[in-house]
Amino acid sequence: MRVRGILVYCCLAIIPFLAASVDVPTSQPLVYINNDLGRFGAPLEKQDIYDSTFYRTAFFESDRGLYNLGFANSTPGRYTLALVLNADLSYSGPSYTSRLIWEANREDPVGFNASLTLGADGNLVLRDADGRSVWSTDTANKGATHAEILPTGNFVVRSNNTILWQSFDHPSDTLMVSQIFEPGMKLQSRTTLSNSSLGVYSLVMEPGGLVLYSNFSGSQQPYWVRSYYGQDTLSGALRTCDSLVAAVLEGDGPGLLLDLKTNGSAAANLKSQTLCSLNATEPLQLKNSNTWQNQSFIRLEPDGNLRAYTLGSMNLWEDPYQLFDDVDSCWLPQKCQPFGICSNGGCVGCLNPDGTTAAWSSTCTAPRVDSCTDVQSLDFLPVPGAEYFSSRYLNSTVTSFEDCRSRCLQNCSCSAFFYWNESSSCFMTNNVTLQIVSNQSHVAYIK
């Protein structure tokens, strides 16, 4: 058996060195304990891009030392099993070039003295200090021979040359170069920079394209769509011509690209013949230069924006691309909080119940009425030239203004409706954020 790594046999605190590849043991399991044992006197923890996040190295790293598997710590005393890009284990200060790119147990962090075990059955298991199983690769008794981190940053469990499990199939909030983002996969944001638990934003690979969703109070709504067929509507991404569509982050040729490509046959209920006559959309250009593209990734941020990062020639991280730039950032769902007013990328005011606007405040929230009791006493405040972040992508109801108003009035969860006079389009929502637009025929009506 070859072993090249920081390993603990049974529960002995023996930590000789890191490993690019670790064989499945034939008898005693290999165990790493999340405790105060360091490596060659190197600092125990390193600062990461996220505020107050540190990591402790475990027993896997890639051949060139570019990637490292360890324990990341955001909330005091709580850890996630995480992959770190550009881990600098020799530097004694904060590691400003290291970045978290994958986490296994974001919904169920473990504590001090948690363990990571590679058993003789080929299963890699994360357990909390009390022995409770938190996460595993589910590769028990499947012929696993070894586990390793590939040069791409993909952490895999193999049966010789066959991949049984890979981290690329289970992304967290980050997509790496060459990682194939297949239908059904999603990136999900953190709650905050210092809290790795699941946030309210997700990037989902639908059958025909990419969709960014927000999820407030259990209501999932799109705020950006990129269809393979150039029909950037939600219905255009939920259907495909014949083949399923996948996304891939490419670092070759003209620069860093996010491309959509066909990827296998789709089920009959996902096909739409109307899409077959349309041309494929062009890739998203994220960076023109091809420098350091192997150390590049895109991340879904806690604010719902999608940003690209690449390590520049000065060994400093650059963010050459963000999906919602300064002007377009008003289309981010929580840019100005509920009842805030956004214009030209800035929060310009708060909406008062009497129809006036107040100076912007991060806590601006209009008093909420009980919309389920005295319906007859309720009315709506009109705000001309205002849109909702999701109205560009939702399928609207074509109806009269009075019918749209009545529907919202009778719906307890409806906080506002948006009406487009030129097309008689009606949108209802329980999450009120306002984007000011030049079209005065698009009117928001706040309950």
N, C-alpha and C positions, 0 to 999 in steps of 0.2 A: 504493500500500500504506500503510495506517495503522499506525503503531507508537507505542504509548504505554507505555514500560516500560524496565526495566533490561535492556539487550540487549548482546550481544557479537557482532559480525559476524565470521564465521570464528572466529578465536581472538583478536581484538583486545580488549583490556581497556577497553572503552568502556561506561560505566554511567550513562546520563543520568537515568533516572527509572523509577518503578514503573508497572505497567500493569494495568488492569482487563480488557482484552481485547487479544490479540496476533494479528494476521493471520498465516496461513501464508505464509512468504516465497516469492517467485517464483523465486529463484535461490540466493543464498548462505544457508546455514542460520543461524538465530539460536542463539547459544550462551551459556550462563552457566557460568562456572567457579567452583567452590567453593574460593575462596581468600581472601586477606586484604583484598580491596577492599571498602571500606565505602560507606555512602550519606550524602552531605552531612555527613561528619564524625560521623555518629551512631554509637553504640556498635555494635561488630561483632556481639555476641551478647547474648541476653537470657535470664534465668532463667525456666524454665517450672515448671508444677506438679510435674513429676516431678523427683526428686532428681538434681542434677548434670546436668540436661538444658538445653542451650542451642540456639538456632537462629540461622541466618544467612539474611537475606532474599534471595530470588531475584528473578525478574522478573514475578511475577503478584501482584496484590492485587485485592480486590473494589472496586466503585465507591466505597463509603463507607469503605474502608480497614479494614473489620471483619475481613476474612480475608486471609491472606498465605501464599504458597507459598514455602518455603525449605528449608534443610538443618538438620535437628535432630541434635544431638550428645549422646548419653547416655554411650556408652563412649568413652574417650579415643581420638581419631583416627578414629572410625567415625561415619558420618552416614547418616541416612535422609532421603529427600525427603518433606516433611511439610507439611500445612496447619495453620496456627495461627489460632485464634480470638482476637479482641481484641488483635491485635499492636500494641503501642505503640512505634512506631519513633522517637518524638521524646524519650522519657524516657531519661535518662542512667543510671538505676539499674536494679535487678532489676525485671522486669515481672511483678508478682504477679497481674495480671489476665489474662495471656495463657495459653492452653491449647492443647495439641496435640489435634487432632481426627481426623487421618488421616495414615497413613504408607504409602508405596508399597513400600518394599523392606526390611521388617523382618527377613526371613530372610537378606538379603544386603546389609548396610550397605557403603557406599563410603567412600573415604578423602579426604584433602585433595587438591585439584586434580581431583576428579571433575567431570563436566560434565553439564549438562542441555541438550539440543539439540532445537529445533523445526525439522525439515527441510522442504524444499520438497515432499516427498511427503506432508506432513501428519502425520507420526509424531513424537511427543514421546518422546525416548529419554534414559534415564539411563545414563551410562557411568562406569566407574571410571577412575582416572588412567591406567591402562595401556591404555585403549580398549575394555576388555571391556564388552559390553552387559549391564546388570544388570536393567533394567526398561523397559517401553515401554507406550504406550497401544494399540499394535497397530492404528493407524489409517492406515498407509501406503497410498497410492493408493486411498483410499476417498472422495475428493472433499472432504477437510477444508478449511475456509476460515479458521477461527480457533479459539483456545482462550481460555477465560475462567473466572473464579470468579463464580458466581451469588450473589445476596444471601442465599441459604439456606446458603452454605458448600459448595455442590456445585461441584467443579472439572470442567469439561466441555471436550471437543473437539467442535466442531460442523461440519456441512456446511450452511451458512446456518442455517436454523431446526431442522435435524434433529440430534439428539445422537448422535454416533458412539460416544463413550465418556464415562463419568462416574464420578467417585470414589464417588458414592452407591451404585453397583453393586458396589463393592469395599471395604466397610467394614473397619476394622482392629479397634479395641476400643471404638469410640464410635458412637452413633446420634444424629443431629441431628434437630431439629424439622422435620417434613414429609418426612423421609427414609423411603421405603417399603422395608421389610425383607421381601423376598420369599422364598418357599420355596427352600431350598438355600443361602441366604446365612447367614453367621455372623459374630459378633464373637469375637475371640480375645484373651485377656488377654496382658499383658506377663509376662515371667518375674519381674521385680521392678520397683520404681519406677524404678530407674536402668538397667534393661536392657530394651530394646524388643523383644528376640527373643521368639518365640512361647512363651507360657506353657501351662499344662496345663488351662486352663478355656476353654470356648467356649459361647456362646449361639447356638443353631441355630434357624432358622425351618424347622420341619418342616411337612409338608402340612396338619396340623390344629392347630398351635399352637407355642408357644415351649418349648424345652427347654434347660436348663443342664446341660452335661456336664463331668465331670472325666476326665482321661486320664492314668492312672498306668500305667507299664510297658506301654503299648499297649492297655490295657483301658479302653474308654470307658463310663462309667456316669453315669446322670442323678442330679442332686441337687435339681432343681426343674422342675416342669412346669406350664404354663398352656395348657390346651386351649381352643379357640374354643367348644367345646360343653360346657364346664364339667366335663368328665370328666378331672380332672387326674391321669391315669396316662400312662405312656409310650405304651401302645397307643392311648390316646385322642388323643395328639398326632401319632402316626405315620399316622393315618387321618383321613379327612374324609367328610362326607356326599356332597357333589357337587362343591363348588368348593374350590380351593386357598385357603389362608388366608395373609394377610400381616399384618405388624405395622407400625404407624406411630406416631411420637411426635408428638402434637398439642399446640399451644400456644394454642388458641383457646377461647373460652367460659369454662368453670368453672375452668380452670387447666391444668397440665401433665398430660397423659394418655398412657398407653401402651395403644393400642387394637388389637384384632384384627379384621380385616375380610376378607370373601371377596374372592378375587382370581383369577379365571379358572377354567376347568374342570380337574378332576383326571383323571388316568388311571384306568382301571377298577380296576387292582390297588391303588389307594390309597383306594378308596371303601368305606364301611361303612354299610349301611342302618340299623343300630342307632343311629347318631348323629343321624339325620335328625329324630327326634322330640324332641331336646333343644334347649333354648334357648341362645342365644349368651351367653357370659360377659360380665360388665360390664368396662369398661376399668379398668386400674390407675390410681388417682389418685396422682400423684407430687407435686403441689403445688397448693394451692387458689387462690393468688393468680395473676393473669395478668400481673404485673409482669415485664418483661424476658424474656418467654418466647421472644423471637427469639434470645436468648443463653442457651439452655438445651440440655442434652444429657444422655444417660445413658451410662455407661461401665462396662464389665466390668473390674473391678479385678484386680490380681495375686493377691489372696486369694480370688478367686472370687465376691465380692459384686457386685451390680449397684446402682450408685448414680446418683442424679440430681443434676445441678449446674445452678444458675441464678445469673446475675449480679444481685445485689440492688440496692436503691435507693441504698445507700451505696457503690456500685461495688466491692463485695466479693463473692466467690463464696460461695454457700451450698450445702449439700447437704441439701435438705429431705426426701430419701427414700433409704432403703437397703432393698433387698429382705429381707436378713437383719438385723433389728435386734439390739440387744444380747442379748435373751433367745433369739432364734431363731438366733443365730450358731453355736450348737453343730452346726447342720446343714450348716455349711460343711465341705467334705471334709477340709481340713488345719488346722482350727481349733486342735487340740491335738496335731498331729503323730501319727505312727504309735504305737500303743499308749498314747496319751494318753486321759484320761477327761474328758469335758466335761459340765457340768451348769449349767443356768440361765445360759448365756452365758459361763461361766468355766471355765478349765482347772483341775481340782480334784485331779488326781493322775496318777501313772504306774502302769501295771499291771506287777507283778513276776511272774516265772515261777512262784513258789510260791502265787500267788493273793492275796497282800497288795498293798496300794497304797503307793506312796512319794509324797513331796512332788512337786508339779509341777516339771518342768524342761523347757525348750525342746528338750532333746536326749534326752528320755526315749524309749528304745527297748529293748524286751525282747530278750534273747538269742534269736536265731533258730536253730531246729533244722534239720537236714538232713532234710527231709520226703520225700526220694526214696530213702533207703537202707534203714534199719531201720524199716519201717512198724509192725511188731509192738510195738516199744518206745514208740511215740508214744501220747500221751494228750491230752485236751482239758481246759482250765481253764474251768469255767462262770462266767459273769458275769450273774446275774439282773438284769432291768430295764435291759438295754442294747440299743441298736439301732445299725444301720449307717446312714450318711447316705443311702444309695441304696435302702434296703429299702422305703421308702414307694412307690417308683415302678417297681421291677423286677417282672417277672412271676415269681412264686415257683413252686417245684416243690412240689406237695402230695404229701407222702410221710411215712413213719414217721420217728421220731427216729433209729432205728438205721440206716435206709437213708441218711438225710442225713449222719449221722456217718461211715458207711462211704465215701460218695462223696468227702467231704473228705479222709478218711484216704488214699484211693487216688490223690488228685489232688496231684501234687507242688507245683503253684502255689497250692493252697488253704491260706491261713494261718489261716482261721477260718470257722466257719459260724454262722449266726443261725437260731434255730428259734422259731417262734411256736406255742406249745402249743395255743392255742384253735382254730387253723385248720390245724394240721399243715403250716405253710408253712416251706420250707427255702430259705435264701439262702447262697451261698458267695462268699468274697472272698479276694483276695490282698493287700488293703490294709486293715489293721486300725486303725480309729478308732472310738471308743465314745461314744455319746450316751446319757446316763442318762435313762430314762423311768420313769414311775410304774407301768407295766404289768409286773409281775414275771413274767408268763408269756412275755414276750419275752426270750429268753436268748441271750447270745453265748457261743460255745465257741471258745476260742483254742487253736490247735495248739501 
